[in-house]
Every structure is written in structure tokens, then in C-alpha cells.
Amino acid sequence: MTFPWLKGHGTENDFVLLPDHDGTIHGELEGAFVAALCDRRRGIGADGVMRVIRTGALGETSAGTWFMDYRNADGSVSEMCGNGIRVFALHLVQQALVDPAEPIVIGTRGGDKTITIDPSTSSGTMAFSVDMGTPEVLGVSKVGAAGNTWEAQDVRTGNPHAVAFVDHLGDVGSLLTQPDYDESVYPEGVNIEFVVREGEHHVAMRVHERGSGETRSCGTGACAVAVATAVADGADRPATYRVDVPGGTLHVSWNADNHIVLTGPAEIVAQGTMDWIA
């Protein structure tokens, strides 16, 4: 099986991209194949796979030409990924499939997302700002890790999240195994964020993503963390939070119109054509 591929990351949340514009290469994109690609010893290694496909070819509904067909590292289908969609947009720009001077609409299972690009940041790299839509702030449940239990705020930002404030990020242990959570609240699984305060409008987090384990960053999780922190602070909107993740820094704005905007970098690090023989 021969196909093109790329490897990219957003704050070290890494992905394999599979260009398959007309859906003629990968068909149903089987979960076992995705899991094999993501395996860090037997495959390329990644936190997830994004198929780059035209919306019409996938049979989805979107105002955007391109659809992010996203899968977790275990091969399961996911709604979307805030870090991944920035990498997805960078690929579209580099291949001249979109105009970077105009807002870019990308379809996802979590709804259409609009990305704007700032090409002139102080670091010399492009910054991608993603309108992640409106969050849902629901109830409170319990999560547990390393023998400890915390209350967690239920926030939906395209994916389900449970956000728990802890005294120290080390209190949650290695996160090699799935933390405990209330399956009646999250019957399809949940991303769990553990958060410490670093200063005014500044937090740090670790995350266990459903289907992937602990990752270096989670975009929708950073958005959920910012929303949960703003709720805990009683902050007026607009409010912007700096969210430090193991792989870097993201900024999240919760605007007066109730939309959340995620801003961060993206990078493509490798590409080629593969003969998959596994």
C-alpha cells in the first residue's frame, strides 16, 4: 500500500496527515491501520491521524471545502482537535489549497471551524487562531489518579473535558493509565485536564486524552481549562488566559460573543511517500 503522508505537531501534540482529497486512497480509513501508524515502536508514531479530504468526498456537510477526518491514536473516531486543526491549516497553506490572507473554514465532526493566520509574530513563525465556537459549561463530577480524587468541571469544547484543579501537577502520577472518571457523565470517554495556577490569567496543565493517553498538549483541552478557570475566577468576558502545556504555550480568549479562540503555532516536520508493509 503506497500513499503520501506528512508528520506535524502543534505544541508537540503530534499527528500523521494523510492527503486523500477524493477519498480514493484510504477508503473507510480502518481503525487498526490508524492505530498501527500511531504506534511509536511499530509505526510512524503520533497522537492521532488526520485525513485531508474534501467535504463532499466524505459525505459530510460543511461550508468549508476541506474536512478534517480525525482519528485518535487507538483508531477511534473523534470530533476534532484544536492543535491538529492548526497543523491541518498549515498543510493547506503550504500546498496552496487555501489563501492564507483570508479566513479558512475547515469542516470537523465538532462543526465548522474558522482559522485566521498572523504571519508576522515576534518569533518569525505563523500564529494560527481558531474560532472554536461556543463552549458548554455543565456540571461537576469526580476524577481520580494516583490514589487521589478531585472535583472536575464538565466543559464541552467540541470534545468532552473534565477539568480538575490540583495543588501540584505531579500529584496525578505518571498518567500512563486512564484516570478514573464518572462513566455515567461521559459514556463515550473524556479528556481529563489537571491544572495548577501560575499567576493572574496564567495556568499550567497536563492532560490524558481519551484514546491516546497523556499527550504533550491538547487544544480543545486548553480551551476547556481557560473556560473552567474563568468560571472559577468569576471573570468577565472578554477574558484571555495563557495556558502552559508540556509542549509549549497556548493562548485562549473567551470573547464577549461567547466564542472561544485558540491561538498557537503549527509545524510540519517531515513528508514523503510510504510503502506500508506492516
Phi, psi and omega in degrees: 000116182249133183201155175281152179208160173220157174236130180213171177209157171234112188047045174068012166275108196253153189216150165261128175258135180240098174296122182207063195304322182254006178072021184264353184266311191252359176056238181281355183052078187296142183299322180296323178293316177301312180299322179293318177300320186281345181297128187278356176245329184248002181220205177288318183096120179189163174277347180181172180236137176239119172273129178267106188220148175290142183305314182296326181291334180269351180077020179265170177248125181197152173283348181266150177291326188251143182237134178268099179275095191258136178231141174290171183296336179272003179094353181286150180283139178233161184293307179188181181212122183292324174285319182296323184292334175290319177295319178301314180295320178299318178299315179300320179294312183296331179266009179057035178269348176218165177264114183292346179279349181247153174302139183251122178260125179238131177280141174218168176288349173263017181099170179291140177237136181252128183244134171242150187240131172254109184276359192234047177286164183296333180280351181086002178252158179287142173251133182251124177250125185247121171285108185271004179085200184259133180279157170251122176256113186251221187269197181239137176228194180242144171230157181217146176201145176054035178080004180249155179230140179224155168286146182225134178279130178275115178229130178252120181230051187093325171235158177280140182223145171240117187251119182240131176270129183235164179285320181217140181295335177289345181295344184267000176078206187279340185059026176288334178247160180298122173298158178287144175205168182276106183291340176288334177276324184234074184294338180257016181090171186205149169272132185243123180251133174249130195229140169236151177273134179250344182167188180294124181056036183215120180227165172232152186215157162237156185218140167251115182266135179300133178082354183229336185087198178290131177241164182286346181190157174212117184291310178295330177292319176299322177296316179297320179297314179299318179295314180298322179292318178298320178297314180296325180281345188065032186286140173283149174266146005285146178222136180239133180238139168272130181238110177274131176240163180305332183264006180148213184225137174238157175236135183232127176248129173256105193273171183297334179276008178077004175276148174251139181238123180258127180237131179188180183272173173208150181211136169261126187249343181199155175203160179174190175244132187247140167259100184277116184242001184293000000 
